[in-house]
Amino acid sequence: MIALIDYGSGNLRSVFNALIAQDADVEIIATPERLSLAEGVVLPGVGAFGDCVQQIRQRGFWEPLQEWIAADRPFLGICVGYQVLFEGSEESPGELGMGVFKGQVRKFATPGLKVPQIGWNALDLTQKEHPLWKGLPTDPYVYFVHSYYPEVTEETPVIARSTYGETFAAAASRGRVSGVQFHPEKSQSVGLRILRNFLQLEAKTQ
């Protein structure tokens, strides 16, 4: 079972439908007790970094998710669900992220740049052999909706970059724990393939 985390926000229904389209056994869970039944976790995210962190904490998910990640169990963070894997965000000063990846989340500041970025943009797959990218075309296009991006201070976990005024880490991964700044559930065939690749990773751990 894939646990889709419901912490009171996030693009749950479209992510749920995209996973179901890949024949996944998905359950939207609102209490951490259900994590014990899961083989994989997906953390979606829409909204502000601080609100996301606070809601995850208030619903009792913070420590169980940290334990899940520390155990290197299959995990996929999407958009703000990816950003919370970093140390913090200038969107919410003083609100700490999980620190899985080293770096801070910054707001796009290029003069004249339209913010937020809404629409399609290409990925530079910096680790082309990563399991999430299996079967993807060269320079695949995916769908972004964001005003903030992770500024990493370590290069090792970065598996894809994209450029919108700034060149930023569009995806990062360590072991079976991954996050993507874009929305795979809105990225048509490329996004569905990425979700299918994640499900195959989850299946290999059973």
Buried (B, 14 or more C-beta within 10 A) or exposed (E): BBBBBBBBBBBBEEBBEBBEEBEBEBBBBEEBEBBEEBBBBBBBBBBBBBBBBBBBEEBBBBEBBEEBBEEEBBBBBBBBBBBBBBBBBEBBEEBEBBEBBBBBBBBBEEEEEEBBBEEBBBBBBBBEEBBBBBEBEEEBBBBBBBEBBBBBEEEEBBBBBBEBBBEBBBBBBBEBBBBBBBBBBBBEEBBBBBBBBBBBBBEEEE
